[in-house]
Amino acid sequence: MTNVFDKHKDKLSGVWTLLSADMYDSEGPDRKLLGRPFGDNPLGRVVISASGFLLATLVQPPGLEPLESAEPTDAELVRIGRSLSSYGGFMTLSEQDDGSLLWHTQVEVASNPNWIGKPQTRVARFSSDGGAEYMTLNPVKWYTLKDGQQARGEFKWRKIGS
């Protein structure tokens, strides 16, 4: 696999804000929405450097509730910790026949220690509309939802800075 990050770094590098994080029952056109684990107005950022280092942070709604005081309780820390998903590492890209990119991030730091040293892999597609740039990421692995259902993730992002 040839790393084509340099070819696409102008499109990728920058700051991206999360627009939606949806879980579906399949990948097809008749797929059914199963849930939105980050809510209807998700909070997330991805920062990608020109050298290919990525930092991603997503927060579920319970993690956004204000603290009672400047010194959080253990329960508040647990609530925040369980609501936060974050990882970072250098990424590599390969081009796919359909024009999408296969994106691998070799995780160096993460809120989930089980991710460290392992890849996070996504299929990335890009579009633009009215001067705004968009990125849709589909993790290649299936997710297991809290109710046990298997789901395919789709994360839509808009570029907000370079």
N, C-alpha and C positions, 0 to 999 in steps of 0.2 A: 504494500500500500504506500503510495507516494503522498507525502504531506503537502497539501496545497494551501496551507494557511496564508503564506505570503501573497499568493494570488488573490485571496479574498479578504485580506486584513482591513482594507479601507471600508468595506461593507460591514465587517464584524466589529471592528474596534470602536469602543465607546461605551456609553451608559444606556442601558435598556430598562424600561419600566414594564412591569407585568400588567397586562390588560385582562387576561383570563387564564384560569387553570381548571380545565374540565377533565372529567373522567368519563370515558365511554365504554360501552360493552363490546365494541369491535372497532375495526378501522374502516369499514365500508361506508357507502353512501347512506345506508339505512340504519346507521348506528344510533344507539339510544343513549342519551345523557344519563349517567348514573349519579353524578354529584359534582359539587364544587368545593373541594376541601379547604380552599383558601377564601371562600365566600364569593359574593357577587361583586365586590369591589376589592380585589386582592391587593396586597402590598408585597412587592418584590422588586429587586433590582439585580441586574447582571452587569458587571463591569468587565470588559475585555480589553486588555492592553495591546498595543501594537506588536508586542513580542509574543502574544498568544497566551498570557496568563489570564485566567478567568476566576472571578469571585461571584458567587450567586448566593443571594439571601432571600428567603420567602418566609412570611409570617402569617399564620392562621389567625382569624379574628380574635380568639380568646387571648392571644399574646399582645393585642393592641389595647386591651382595657387598661385604664389608668391605675397606677399604684395608689394605695391608701396613704403612703408616706414615703419619705426619701429612703428609708430602710425597709426593703421588701421583706415580707414574711417568707418562710420556707414554702408555704403553699403558693404564694405568688411567684416565687422563683420556679417552682415545678410547672405552674401554668405557662409561664413565659418559655421555659425550656422545651416543653412539649409542643409548643406552637411554632418554634423556630426550626427552619431547615436551612443549612448553610454549608457550602463547600467551595473549595478552590484548588486550582492546579493548572498546569500547562495543558493546552488543548492541541490536538492535531485534527486535520480535516482530510477527507478524501471525497472526490466527486463521484456521484452516482449517475447511472444512465438516464434517470428521469429529471436531471438538473438539480436535484437536491444535494445537500452535503451530509456526509456521515461524520459526526463530530464526536470525538473521544476526549474526555478530560481525565487525565491521570490524577486522581484525588490525592492531595498532599495534606490538606487540613479540612476538617468537617465537624459539624455539630453531632453527627453520628460517627463514632469512632470505627464502626465496622466498614465504612466507606473508604477509609484511609488506605492508600496503596492499591486501590482498585479503580477501574475506569467507570465513569458515568458516560453512557453513550446515547446520543440523540440523533434524529434525522432533522435537519434544519432546512427550512424553505423561507425565501425572502420575497417581499413584495413592496410596492410603494403606492401611495395614494395621496394626491394633493401635496406633494413635497415631503410627506412623512414616510419614514421607512419602518417596515414591519418584519418581524421574524416569528415563525411558528416552529416550535420545537416539539417533537414527538419522541419521548424516551422509547428505546427499543424493548425494554423489559416491561412485562405486565406488572401492574400494582395489585396488591390484595387490599381491598377496602375493609373497614372495620367490621362490616357485616359478612365478610368472607368472600364477597364477589370479586372476580377478577376484572380488571379495568385497564384500558389504554389511556394514557395521559396525553393531553394536548395543551401546551402552554403558549399563549400569544403575547408578544412583546412589541413595544414601540420604542424606537431609538429617541433618546432625549438629550444626548450629548455626545461629543466626539472626543 
